[in-house]
């Protein structure tokens, strides 16, 4: 599925630029809502607008109907100037007209008093503009200017450009950098004054792809000035609803401000596009991205190869994919390929296929570079029964799953020992990758797996080592697994890229005012416990939790306290330890506000984001 495609095209840096009036010279957007202390009286001026020589925008002459935004200090005072044929010089390079209701802005450090942006429909001024200009349109030929002493506005191009010529029966094309470089912005602010030309005073809302109609002949794309494509770029040509041709380069390319990179006629370098995704490949991430995806039906699936829940943070340099390991959560000899049959990578997507008949279990797949190094990994969860979500009387503040993360069934509060398939998987605090729990009710055993072996490091490991070795356990007795502590891997306020919960769920924050994280769960509504059969309940209606034990920090490779203790992590860390519900039937203590070493592997009950 790999082919080399070459293209020649011209890209003009069409960044978003907003005329913002604010007195900030830093990288923050200007949005000062303060009203002027003294009302500026409107004036009438004769203004002259001059197009740049050899403009990369393709704008060679003013035309009747062109609209230019002119402002002083405040966006509310902005005037939209509409050119008429009588305003334009014979060569079209200048336009001169008298404009009413202008409110010039005077500063001691800047001689210009008015600022302009073109096209006016792309200008998105904030309330307090000062001498800034801001746009909100990607892939547009943007220009800006300030007035001179004779009220002449000499416009300059704000972009760079790449152009290509091609013939073909295509409707449109998509352009993007091979390393997911930004090719546009939803917010692009510049500062142009007689003293300073800053073409990226503030930018935000990055755009990674540009889609535009195809013209048989010359095609021009506007992109941010100074853009560099480290590994080349790709153009995919579309006919109807699907891509039919592709051009891909691998050489480094750069485009600088005010210049056009003309790639010439690329028709001979365009190749047939072979779609790696058949029509029956379903999106797992249509509702968002995560480190864990739940699969409930057999088939082929894909999801974007991005870091955690960051939809535009693509993982670069992926060359291959593999299934690292699988488990059925029990003591059986696991058959390789029984949970996830295969894992592949193509065009920024991880692609997985299940067996024709689903086998409940858990699997971890990984993206690899050209040398086989693991760049990132994902947990695929195939439950035996449908996962339910409920408030359970508000015990965690938000709705939560009816089972532990990775559990194949929900725990039942009955007169028989709990089903060990309800134990789920266990996690060192802050890590996204799971490890197996016990395979036998009320016993310190470890569920079997097929694939990559677990390893126990002789001590702590770095975060980078943990990502590259998702089966490696770092530890210090009664301490941390991380060489350099990081309390932000999971967070109370928001789901992080290391959060192990599926799309729409997260590790619960710590709130000791809530029943499950209180100082004594046994004093809360819905509390009951059966140590003989290994379960406890809380809430109304009651949520059921297995007394699943944990994998201890003293002997990281082994289970401990199954049937007599259990530990549930929160998203809050604290130096070598992290907070969670430390529930001990053997001691008669049920501390929802407890803590434990981060090297310990504990359960997680995901809540709704």
N, C-alpha and C positions, 0 to 999 in steps of 0.2 A: 504494500500500500504506500510505498515511498517512491516519489519521483522528483526529479529536479526540474523546476520551471523557471524560465527567465522572463523578465518584463522590462519594458522601458516606459516610464510614465513621469509626468510632472506633477508634483504635489505642492500646492501653495498653502502656506501655513495659515489655516483659517481658524484661529483661536477665538474664543469668546472674550469680548472686551466690554466692560461696562463703564459708562461714564459715572464714576462715583465721586461724590463731593465729600471729602473728609480730610482732615489735617493729619494724616498718618504717612510716615515714610517707611514704615516697616512692612512686613509681609501679611499683615492683617487686612481684610477687606474694609473699606471705608464705609461706615454706616452711622454717622453721627446725626441724630435726629434733632439736635439743638436748633432752635430757631435763631435767625440772625438778630444780633443785638440792635442793629440799626437797619431799618428798611432801606434797601437799595432802590433808588428811583429808576424806572425803566427809561431806556434811551433808544433812539433810532440811529442806526449806523448803516453805512454802505460797506458790505462785506464782499470780498473776492475769494473764491475757492479755486485752488490750483491743483490739478492732478499731478502726481509724480511722473517724472520722466521715465520712460521704459518700465512702466509699472508691471510687476509680475501678476497683478490681479486680472489682467486682460481688459481693464477699464481704460480705454484709450481716449475717450471723449465723454464729456457730460451730455446728458440727454434730458429732454423735457420730461418732467415727472420724477426725476431723481430727488430723493429726500435726504437731507443732512440734518443731524441733531446738533444744535449749538447750545452751550450752557455756560453759566458762570459758576457761582458757588453752590447753588442749590438745584437739585433735579426738578423741583417744582417750578422753577423759573425757566426750564429748558424750552427752546423754541425749535419747532420742526420746520425747516426751510424747504420748500418745494420749488424746484427750478422750472422755469418756463423757457421756451425756445428763444425768446428775446433776451434772456439773461446770459446766453452762452456765446462765447467768441466763435469766430468763423472756423477756427481749427479745433474747437471743442475742448481745448485744454483748460480754459478758465471760464468761470461763471461769476458775474458781478450783479448784485442786486441790493436794494435797500430793505432792511429788516427792522421791524418795530418790536417794541416790548423786550428788548435785550436788557439784562441786568449784569453788567460787567463785575468781575471779581478782582479786587485789587489786593496784592500782597507786596510787602517790601522786598521779599527775596526773589520774586518772580515778576518779570515785566509783563507777561501776557495776562490778559484779563478775560478772554473767552476761549472755549475749547470746543472742538467739533469731532464728530464720529460719523462714519459712513460705512454701510447703509444705515439709515436711521432706524429701520425696523429691527436691526440686530442689536441696537444699543439698549442696555438695561441699567440705567443709572440708579444708584442708591440715593438716599435722600440728601445726603450732604456730600457734594462731589469734589469740591476744591478743584485741583488741576488733574484729576484722574479721569480715565475713560474706560468703561467696562461694557463688554458685549456678552451675549448669551446664545450665540449661534456657532455651531461647528461646521467646518468646511465651507467657509464663506470668505470672499475677498475683502478683508476688513482694512479700513484706513482711518487714521486719526490725524489731528492737527491742532495747533494753537495759533492765536492771532499775533501778528507783528505790529509794529507801531502804526502802520498804515492800514490795519485791519485786513491784512492778507493772510489766508490760511493755506500754507504749503503742506498738502497731505503727504503722508508717508505710508508705505505698505507695512502692515503689522505681521505679515506672514512670510513663510518660505513656500516653495511650491515644487511639485514633481509632476511632470507631464509624460504621457506616452501616446503613441499612435498605434492603432490596431484596427484591423478589419475583421468583421465576424457578425454572425446573426445572434447577438446577445441582447438581452433587455437591460441588464444592470450588472454591476460588479461590486465586490467587497474588497476593501484594502485593509491590511493590517501588518504590523511588524512581526517578525518571527519570534521575537522575545517579548511580545506584548507591550511594546512601547506605547506611550500615550500619543495619540494622533489628533487629539482635539480636547476641548474643555467646555463644560457647561457654563463656567464662569471664567472670564479672562479679562484682567484689568491691566492697563498700561498707564505709565506716567510719562507724558511728553511735554516738556517745557523748554524754554530757551537754555536752561541750565542742565537739563537731564533728559536722557532718553532711556527709559526702563521699559522693556517690552514684555516683562512678566512680573509686574509689581505684585500681582496676586492672581493665583489660578486655583481652580477647584473643579470637582465633578469630572474627573478624567474620562475620556472616551477612548476605547481601545480599537474600535473598528469604524471604518467609514463606508457607508453604502450609498451609491449614487447611480443614476441612469448611465447606460453605456451609449457612446456615440461612435459610429463607425468612422474613424478618423482620429482627431486629436481629443484627448481626455485630460482634464486638469483637476488635480486634487489640492486643496488648501490644508496645510498642516502647521503646527506650531514652529516658529522660527527656532533654529538651532537643534532640530530633531536629529537624532542619530539612531540608525538601525544597525545594531551590533552584529546581527546575523542575517541581514537582508530582510526581505519583505515578501508578502504573498498577495496575489490578486486572484480572486475566484470569480469567474464569469457565470452569470445566471441567465437561464432561459425559462420563462414561466415560473414555476414554483421551486425549481431545483437547479443546482450548479451543474454545468456541463463542461467547463474548461477551467484550467488553472495555469498560473504562471508563478514560479517561485524562484527567488534568488537566495544565495547564501553568503554573498560578499557584503562586507560592511559598507553602508551608505550613510551619508550625512547631507543635510540641507541647511543652509544658513539664511539668515534674515535678508529679505529682499532679493533672493536669487531663485532661479528656476532650475531644477535638475531635470533636464530633458533626456529621457531614455530612448528616444527615437522610436522606430517602428518595431514593435515586439511581436508581431503576428506570427513569425516563424518559431518563436520560443514558447508559444502557448500550446499546452498539451491537453489531451482529454482528461477530464476529471472523473475519477472512479470513486464513488461514494462509499466510504467504509461502513456506513450505517444503513443497514437494510430497513425497510419500512416497519418491521416488527420490533425494532430496538426501541424500548420505551425509556423515557426520562425518569430517573430516580430523583432528580433534584428540581423538578418543576416548581416545587414550593420553597426552594432554598437549598443551600449547601451545608454540609456538616461532615463530621468525621465518622458518622455512623448512619447507615441506611437500613431501613426495615424492608424485607422482601416477603410478600405474602402469596405470590403466584409464580409458577415456573415461567421462564422466558429469558430473553436477552435484554440487558439494561445498560444505560450509560449515565454518567454524571461528570460534570466539569472537574478537571484535575486542578483544583485550587486548594489553598491552605484553609482547612477548617471551614468556617462559615463566611469566608471572604470571597464573594462571587467573582471579583475581578482580579484577585491575587493569584494569577496562574503560576503553576510550578514549571519552571523552565528546565530545558535540557533532558526531558524524559525521552528515553529510547525504547523502553519495554515495560511490561507489567507482569506480575506473577501472583499466584495464590500462596501466601506465606504459610498459613496453617489453618486447620479446621478442627472443630470439636463438636461432638453430639451432646456434650454436657453430662456424659455418663462414663461408665467404665469400659464400654465396648472398644474393640479395636477399630479405630476410625478409618474408613476407606477414603483415600485421597480423591478429591473431585466429587465427593458425595454431597457437599453443601453448596460449593461453588465450583462448577465444572471447569471454568477458564476465566482468565483475566487478560485483557489486551489494552493497548493504548493507541489512539489515533486522533489527530487534529484536536488536541486539547481536551480530549475526553478519555476517561477510564471506561472500558467496556467489559461487562461481565456476562456470563451465561450460567444459568443453573442447569442441573439435570432435568430431564423431562418430567420427572416426578420429584417434587420438593422433599428434601430430607431436613427436618427441623434441626437447627444447630447454629453455630456461629463460625465465622471465618474472618480472616484478616488478609487483605490484598495490599500490594505495594507497587509504587511507581519506581522504576530503576533508571539510572543514567547509563551511558555507554559502557561503563566499567562494572556495572552490576550493583552499584551503591544504591541503597534505599534512600529516596528523596522524601517520601511521605507514605503514609499507610492509612487504610480505612477499614473500619469494622462493618461487616455485613451480618445482619441479624435476621435469622429465619425462625420466627416463633412457631410453635405447634398450634397455638390458639391465638385468637385475635386480641391484640393489646387494647385494653379499655382505659379510659381516663375519667377521673372523678375528683370532686372537691374533698370528699371524705370529711365533711364538717370543717373544712378550712385548716386542717392540721399542719399544712406547710404554706398556707397563705394563698396558694394557687392550686389548680387542678394538678394531680400527679398520676403517674402510671399505676396500673394495678399490679405491677411486678417490678422486680429489680432489673436494672439494665443488663441485657443478655439472657434473662430467664426465658425458658421456652414455654412455661405455663405460669399462671398466677398461683400464689400460695393459698391453700385452703385451711381454714381453722376447723379441724375435725378431730375425731377420736383416733386417728391413725397418724403415724409419723409423716411429716410433710414430704412431698415429692421433691427429691433433690434437683429435679429439672427446674424447680422454682428458685434455686439459689442464685442463678445468674452468674455474672463474671465479676472479677475484682480488679481494682485499680490502685496503683500508687498515686498519692495525691498530686494533682496537677498534670498527670499524663493522659494522653488521649487513647492509648493502646491498652487493651484488656489482657487479662490472664485468667486461666480456668480456676473455678471454685471446686468444692468437694463434689464427688460423684455419688456419695452414699449419705442418706439421711443420718444425722446425729453422729457422723464419724469423720475423723481427720484424714480424708483421702483427697486426691486431686484427679479431676476428670481428665481423661486421656485426650490426645489430639494426634493429628497427622500433619506432617510438614516440619517446619523449622523448629529446632529444639530450643527450649528455654536455656538461658545462661544466667548464672549469678556472678556478678562482678566481685572482685576482692574488696571493693569499697564503693565509695560514691562515684557517680558518673556525671558527665555534663549533659545539658539538655540536648546538645547536638548529637552526642552518642546515643541518647535515648531515642531520638528520631531515626537515626541511621540503623539502630539495633532495637526494634520494638519488642524483641523477646529477651532483652538484657535487663536484669534487675540490679539496680544499684542499691547499696544500703550501708548504714552504720547502725549498730545496735542502739535502739531507742532514739534514732535520729533520722536524718534526711537521706534521700537517695541522690540529691543534687550536689555537685561540687560547689556551685555558686547558687545560693538560694534565690528563688524568684517567687514572690508571693502573688504575682499577677497572672500566673499560668491559668488559674481559674479565678473568677472575680464575682463579688456579690452583685455589682451593679449591672453587668451585662455578660452575655455569653461570649467566650473568647475563642480564638482559633484552636485552642487545645482542649476545649470542652468535648467530652466523649459522647454526649447525648445526641439522639437523632434530630433531624430537621423539626423545628417547632418546639423542642424541649431543651432544657439546660440543667446543669448541676444546681441544686437549690442553694440560695444564699442563706447565710446564718442570720436568724432573727429569733432571739431567745424569748420573745413575746409570743411566739407561735407554739402550739402544743408539742409538736414533734421535736423542737429544739429547746424545750424548757428544761429546768433543772431537775424535774422529776416527772417522767412520762407516766408513772403509775398513778399520779394524782389527776390525770387528764380524762376527759370524757371518752368513753368507748374503750378504756384500757382493760385488757385481759391478757393472760399469758398461760401457756401450757408448755412447761419445760420438758414434760415427758414426750410430747410429740413435736416440739421444736418450733412453736409459732407464738406470735403476740399480735394483738390488735390495738388500734387507736382510731378514734373518730366516730362520727355518726352520720351516715352509715360507716361501719368500721372498715378500715384498710387493714390488710393482713400482711405481716412481715415475717419472713423465715428467720429463725435464729441460726444464721448461716456461717457463723465463725468468721475467720479472716486468715489471710496468709501473713504470718508474723514477721516483724522486722528483725527478730533475733535469729531466726532460721528462715530467711526469705523464701526459700524454695518450698516450704511445707505449710500445710494447713494447721490451724490451731483453734481450739475452743468451739468446734462445730457442735451445735445443739445446746451450748451453754452461754455463749456470748455472740454478739454481732456488732458491727461498726458500720455506720453510714456517713459518708463524707458530705460536708457542705463545701461551698465554693471559696471559703475563706481560709487562708493559710496564716501561719504565724511562726516565722523562723524555722526551726527544725521540725516543728509540729504543725498540725492543721486541725481545724475544728470539725466536730461531727457528733453524732449520737452514739455514745459508748454504752451499750446495753448489756448488762451482766446478770444473767439469771443465777449463776452460781454464787454471786455476791449479794444479790438482791438490790442492786443499784442500777438505775435507769437514767443516765445523764444525757439528756438531749443537748446540753451545752458542754459536752466533754471535748477532749482533744486526744490526739494520738500521733505517733511519729509518722512523718510523711512517707517513710520507707515501707510502712505497713500497707498491705493490699486489702482494701475494704470495698463494701458494696455501695452502689449508687441507686437512688430512686429519683428518676428524672421528673421534673415539673414542667408545666407549660411555660414557654417564654412570656 
